[in-house]
Amino acid sequence: MQIGPKQDVKQLKLAIGPIVGWLIRITPSCQDMTRLLSAAMDSPLPLRIRIKMRLHFLICKWCERYKNQLLFLRQALRRSPDEVRSEAAGSSAALSAEAKDRLKQIIRRS
């Protein structure tokens, strides 16, 4: 279906509506997705469930964001404190001596 300036928006909604409705019916609810995402971190889920979860991500960006947040937290918690310190020490984001002096002067003035 070609979408252009002369395309009737109602026709487009009618064409997309049944597809989204079908996806909503066959995929888990958002509440179920939170449970499944947590379970998926503990053990592998069956292929059928994983496919339904992927389909749910097509219609729900909030669940996809939640999944990304869980993955971020998992990675952050798995890092050892020594690893974090070594990255911070080798970081190029450290302040120069001049910048540190300026900050000290500003703090002393206030």
N, C-alpha and C positions, 0 to 999 in steps of 0.2 A: 504494500500500500504506500503510495507516494503522498507525502505530506507537503503541502505548499500553501501559499497565501489564500488560495481559493478553496482549500480543503475545509469542509464543515467540521467544526470541533466536535459536534455531537456524534458524527459518524466515527470519528477517531475514538471517542470515549466508548462507543458501543463495540468497537472492534477490540479495544484493550480490556474493557470491563470483564468479559467472560474469562479471559486468560488470568487476570488477577484474582477473580473470584475462585477459579479452579485452584490456583496456587494457595489461596487462603484455606480452602477446604482440605487440601492434601498435606499441608505442612503443619508442623507443631505450632501451638500458640506461643506467644512470647514468654509466657510464664513457664511453659514446658521447655522452651529453648534455654532458659537460664539454668534449669536443672540438667539438661542434656550437655550443655557446654561445660558445666562443672564435672559431670560424669566422664566426659571425653578426656579430661585431663588426667583422670585416674586410670582409665583402661580404654582400649579401643572399642568403638561402637560398631554395631553391624552396618554393613554397606548401605542397606536400605535407609536406615536412620540418618547416616551421613549425607546421603543424597537429598533426603527431605530437608535436612538442615541447610544445605547449600541452596536449595530452592527458596527456603524461607529468607535467606540473605538477599535474594533478588528483590523481595518486596518489603524488607524491613532493614533499613540501614542502622536502626538503633541496636538491634541484636548483633549486627556485625561490629558495631563500635564496642559493645559490651564484650564480645569475643576478643577483640584486639586489646582491650583494657586488661582482661584476665591474662592474656599471653604476656603483656608487658609486666604485670605484677609477678607472674611466675618467673620470668627471666630475671627480674630485679631481685627477687628473694633468693634465687639460686646462687647469686654472686656472693663470694666471700668478702668480708670486710677488707682483707689484705688486697684483693683484686681492685676494689673500689679506691683504696688509698693510692695504689700504684698508678692507676689511671689518672687520678686527680693530680698526683705529683708530676706526671709526665705530660700533663695537659698544656696546650699552648694558650689556654685561656687565662693563665696566671697574669697578675698585674705586674707592670714594670715597677722599678724602684721609684721612679718619678711619680707614677700614679698613686702609689702607696703613700708617699710623702704628702701629696696634695690632699688625699683623703684624711690623713692625720691632722693636717692644718685646718681643714674645714670642720672636723669634729671638735677640735680644741676651741675654735671660735664660737661654736654654738652652745 
